[in-house]
Amino acid sequence: MISVLILTYNESMDLPGCLGSVNPCDDIHVFDSFSSDDTADIAKAHGAKVLQRSFSGYSSQRNAALTECAFLHDWILVLDADERIPAGVWQALLKLVSEADASVGAFRLRRRDFMDGRWLKHAQLSPFYIRLLRKGSATYHREINEVVRIDGRVVDTAICFDHFPFSKGIGHWLQKHDRYSDMEARRMVDERRDQLPFSCAKALFSKDFNLRRYHQKGLFYRMPFRPVLKWLYMVCIRLAFLDGIQGLRYANLQAWYEYMIVLKAREISSHDSAAEK
């Protein structure tokens, strides 16, 4: 009743654990961006169907996977290689889709981020994600921190899946977020140039989590002292310190990430201004 889609690039370290966590599934698809390691071989050894496509952006890759993979079932569970489905959750997911009426286009699940074996319950900024999709209902937009639009009703659930963003070490996390900050900075500059409107009402009260987050991020980008404000928000409002030293480390990393976006956006704006003269 549920197919699984895992998007990969050089995921030989994390992929076996992800595949093992969805072992009950009889239709697993790995959509690979031509990994240079043995990711594809690992996937095939676990019985997964492998399809490869050159990477051209996060949203376009996800959209291509949803359209090019020959899914057997009407529901698709979308995962990254560093994510896991805990024991017992698969049966809960099957129950969800078996009871869903025709108006439901997707289910939103709760993701639990871990650092050094500790769940970042308070420090985690965005715990809710649309990951269980009815086939043909979803389209991804925006190339960084993608937003998925659903044709149909999105149902919130209490079902959790686990995420291990530091499984490859702090260095890998920093390298990945260095790339992300390039994309975020470019997007921030473009939004300022195009004067895109962002709504406080939608940022605070929209029932759509993804729409609310989009407007929150757009408004946040226009605030001064963002790295400090982000750290204070995580530590003093979300109480990241309750997650122990891991929570404080994560807050520090998120503030660093925000600072990189600020610096790179200034650099891009300066280069764009010089090019226009």
C-alpha positions as CSV (number, residue, x, y, z in Angstrom):
1,M,0.0,0.0,0.0
2,I,3.0,2.3,0.4
3,S,6.0,2.7,-1.8
4,V,9.3,4.3,-0.5
5,L,11.4,6.9,-2.3
6,I,14.9,7.7,-1.1
7,L,16.9,10.4,-2.8
8,T,20.7,9.9,-2.7
9,Y,24.1,11.2,-3.6
10,N,27.2,9.4,-2.1
11,E,25.2,7.9,0.7
12,S,27.0,4.6,1.2
13,M,27.4,5.3,4.9
14,D,23.7,6.1,5.8
15,L,21.8,4.2,3.1
16,P,21.9,0.7,4.7
17,G,20.3,1.9,7.9
18,C,17.6,3.8,6.0
19,L,16.8,0.8,3.8
20,G,16.8,-1.5,6.9
21,S,14.2,0.7,8.6
22,V,11.8,0.3,5.7
23,N,12.4,-3.4,5.3
24,P,8.7,-4.3,5.4
25,C,8.1,-2.3,2.2
26,D,7.9,-4.3,-1.1
27,D,8.5,-1.3,-3.4
28,I,11.6,0.7,-2.5
29,H,13.0,3.2,-5.1
30,V,16.4,4.9,-4.8
31,F,16.7,8.0,-7.0
32,D,20.4,8.6,-7.2
33,S,22.3,11.7,-8.6
34,F,25.0,9.5,-10.1
35,S,26.9,8.8,-6.9
36,S,30.7,8.3,-7.2
37,D,30.7,5.7,-4.3
38,D,28.8,2.4,-4.1
39,T,25.4,3.9,-3.2
40,A,23.7,2.3,-6.2
41,D,25.2,-1.1,-5.5
42,I,24.1,-1.0,-1.9
43,A,20.6,-0.1,-2.9
44,K,20.4,-3.0,-5.5
45,A,21.8,-5.4,-2.9
46,H,18.9,-4.5,-0.6
47,G,16.4,-5.1,-3.4
48,A,15.7,-1.5,-4.2
49,K,15.0,-0.2,-7.7
50,V,17.6,2.3,-8.7
51,L,17.1,5.2,-11.1
52,Q,19.8,7.8,-11.8
53,R,19.5,11.4,-12.9
54,S,22.1,14.2,-12.9
55,F,21.4,16.6,-10.1
56,S,19.9,19.9,-11.2
57,G,18.4,21.3,-8.0
58,Y,16.6,19.9,-5.0
59,S,13.0,20.6,-6.1
60,S,13.6,19.5,-9.7
61,Q,15.2,16.3,-8.5
62,R,12.3,15.5,-6.2
63,N,9.7,16.3,-8.9
64,A,11.6,14.1,-11.4
65,A,11.7,11.2,-8.9
66,L,8.0,11.5,-8.3
67,T,7.2,11.4,-12.1
68,E,9.9,9.0,-13.4
69,C,9.8,6.2,-10.8
70,A,7.3,3.4,-11.5
71,F,5.7,3.2,-8.1
72,L,3.5,0.2,-7.4
73,H,1.4,1.8,-4.7
74,D,-0.9,4.8,-4.4
75,W,1.1,6.3,-1.5
76,I,4.7,7.3,-1.4
77,L,6.9,7.7,1.7
78,V,9.7,10.2,0.9
79,L,12.9,9.8,2.9
80,D,16.5,11.0,2.9
81,A,19.3,8.5,3.5
82,D,20.0,9.8,7.0
83,E,16.4,9.3,8.1
84,R,14.9,6.2,9.7
85,I,11.5,4.8,10.3
86,P,11.4,3.6,13.9
87,A,10.2,0.1,14.8
88,G,6.4,-0.2,14.8
89,V,5.8,3.0,12.8
90,W,5.4,1.2,9.4
91,Q,2.2,-0.5,10.6
92,A,0.9,2.9,11.8
93,L,1.6,4.4,8.4
94,L,-0.3,1.5,6.7
95,K,-3.2,2.2,9.0
96,L,-3.2,5.9,8.0
97,V,-3.4,5.3,4.3
98,S,-5.9,2.5,4.6
99,E,-8.3,4.9,6.4
100,A,-7.7,8.0,4.3
101,D,-10.6,9.3,2.2
102,A,-10.2,10.6,-1.3
103,S,-9.8,14.2,-0.2
104,V,-6.5,13.5,1.5
105,G,-3.5,14.3,-0.6
106,A,-0.7,13.9,2.0
107,F,0.1,13.4,5.7
108,R,2.5,15.5,7.7
109,L,4.8,13.6,10.1
110,R,7.0,14.7,12.9
111,R,10.8,14.5,12.3
112,R,13.0,14.0,15.4
113,D,16.5,15.4,14.8
114,F,19.3,13.7,16.8
115,M,22.8,15.0,17.8
116,D,25.2,12.7,19.6
117,G,22.4,10.3,20.3
118,R,20.1,13.0,21.9
119,W,16.8,14.1,20.4
120,L,16.9,17.9,19.9
121,K,13.3,18.1,21.2
122,H,13.5,21.9,22.0
123,A,16.3,23.1,19.7
124,Q,14.9,21.7,16.5
125,L,13.4,24.5,14.5
126,S,11.1,22.7,12.0
127,P,9.9,19.4,13.3
128,F,6.9,18.9,10.9
129,Y,7.3,17.7,7.3
130,I,5.0,16.4,4.6
131,R,6.5,13.1,3.7
132,L,3.6,10.6,3.0
133,L,2.1,11.6,-0.4
134,R,-0.7,10.3,-2.5
135,K,0.8,9.5,-5.9
136,G,0.3,12.4,-8.3
137,S,-0.6,14.9,-5.6
138,A,2.7,16.7,-4.8
139,T,4.8,19.3,-6.6
140,Y,8.0,20.7,-5.1
141,H,9.0,24.4,-5.4
142,R,12.0,26.5,-4.5
143,E,15.5,25.0,-4.7
144,I,16.6,25.4,-1.1
145,N,14.4,24.4,1.8
146,E,11.9,23.2,-0.7
147,V,8.1,23.8,-0.3
148,V,5.8,21.0,-1.4
149,R,2.3,21.9,-2.7
150,I,-0.3,19.3,-2.3
151,D,-3.4,18.7,-4.4
152,G,-5.8,17.7,-1.7
153,R,-6.1,17.9,2.1
154,V,-2.9,17.6,4.3
155,V,-3.6,15.7,7.5
156,D,-1.3,16.3,10.6
157,T,-0.3,13.2,12.5
158,A,1.6,12.4,15.7
159,I,3.7,9.8,13.9
160,C,7.5,10.3,14.2
161,F,10.4,9.4,12.0
162,D,14.1,10.0,13.0
163,H,16.8,12.1,11.4
164,F,20.5,11.9,12.0
165,P,22.0,15.1,10.4
166,F,25.4,14.6,12.1
167,S,25.8,10.9,11.1
168,K,28.8,11.9,8.9
169,G,30.3,14.3,11.5
170,I,30.2,18.0,12.2
171,G,32.6,18.7,9.2
172,H,30.1,17.2,6.8
173,W,27.3,19.2,8.3
174,L,29.3,22.4,8.0
175,Q,30.2,21.7,4.3
176,K,26.6,21.0,3.5
177,H,25.3,24.1,5.2
178,D,28.1,26.2,3.6
179,R,26.5,25.2,0.2
180,Y,23.0,25.8,1.6
181,S,24.1,29.3,2.7
182,D,25.2,30.1,-0.8
183,M,21.7,29.3,-2.1
184,E,19.9,31.1,0.8
185,A,22.0,34.2,0.3
186,R,21.2,34.3,-3.4
187,R,17.5,33.8,-2.7
188,M,17.5,36.5,-0.1
189,V,19.1,39.0,-2.4
190,D,16.7,38.2,-5.2
191,E,13.7,38.5,-2.9
192,R,14.9,41.9,-1.8
193,R,15.5,43.0,-5.4
194,D,12.1,41.8,-6.6
195,Q,10.4,43.2,-3.4
196,L,8.4,40.1,-2.8
197,P,5.6,40.7,-0.4
198,F,5.5,38.7,2.9
199,S,2.6,38.7,5.2
200,C,2.8,38.9,9.0
201,A,-0.7,37.5,9.2
202,K,0.3,34.4,7.1
203,A,3.5,34.1,9.1
204,L,1.6,33.9,12.3
205,F,-1.8,32.4,11.6
206,S,-1.7,30.4,8.3
207,K,-3.0,26.9,8.8
208,D,-0.6,25.6,6.2
209,F,2.7,24.9,8.0
210,N,4.8,25.3,4.8
211,L,3.1,28.6,3.8
212,R,3.5,29.9,7.4
213,R,7.2,28.9,7.4
214,Y,7.8,30.5,4.0
215,H,6.4,33.9,5.2
216,Q,8.3,33.6,8.5
217,K,11.6,33.1,6.7
218,G,10.9,35.9,4.3
219,L,10.2,38.4,7.1
220,F,13.1,37.0,9.2
221,Y,15.5,37.8,6.3
222,R,14.5,41.5,6.6
223,M,15.4,41.8,10.3
224,P,18.7,43.1,11.6
225,F,21.0,41.1,13.9
226,R,19.5,37.8,12.6
227,P,22.3,35.5,13.8
228,V,22.0,36.8,17.4
229,L,18.2,36.8,17.3
230,K,18.1,33.3,16.0
231,W,20.4,32.1,18.8
232,L,18.3,33.9,21.5
233,Y,15.1,32.5,20.0
234,M,16.5,29.0,20.1
235,V,18.0,29.2,23.6
236,C,15.6,31.6,25.5
237,I,12.3,30.9,23.8
238,R,12.5,27.4,22.5
239,L,14.7,26.5,25.5
240,A,17.3,24.6,23.6
241,F,19.4,24.3,26.8
242,L,16.9,21.7,28.0
243,D,18.5,19.5,25.3
244,G,21.8,19.7,27.2
245,I,25.1,20.6,25.6
246,Q,23.8,19.2,22.3
247,G,21.0,21.8,22.3
248,L,23.5,24.6,22.9
249,R,25.9,23.3,20.2
250,Y,23.1,23.1,17.8
251,A,22.0,26.7,18.5
252,N,25.6,27.8,18.0
253,L,25.7,26.0,14.6
254,Q,22.4,27.5,13.5
255,A,23.6,31.0,14.4
256,W,26.8,30.4,12.4
257,Y,24.7,29.3,9.5
258,E,22.6,32.5,9.7
259,Y,25.8,34.6,9.9
260,M,27.2,32.9,6.7
261,I,24.0,33.8,4.9
262,V,24.3,37.5,6.0
263,L,27.9,37.8,4.9
264,K,27.3,36.1,1.6
265,A,24.2,38.1,0.8
266,R,26.2,41.3,1.4
267,E,28.9,40.0,-0.9
268,I,26.4,39.1,-3.6
269,S,24.7,42.5,-3.4
270,S,28.0,44.2,-3.7
271,H,29.0,42.2,-6.8
272,D,25.5,42.7,-8.4
273,S,25.7,46.5,-7.8
274,A,29.2,46.7,-9.3
275,A,28.1,44.6,-12.3
276,E,25.2,47.0,-13.0
277,K,27.5,50.1,-13.1
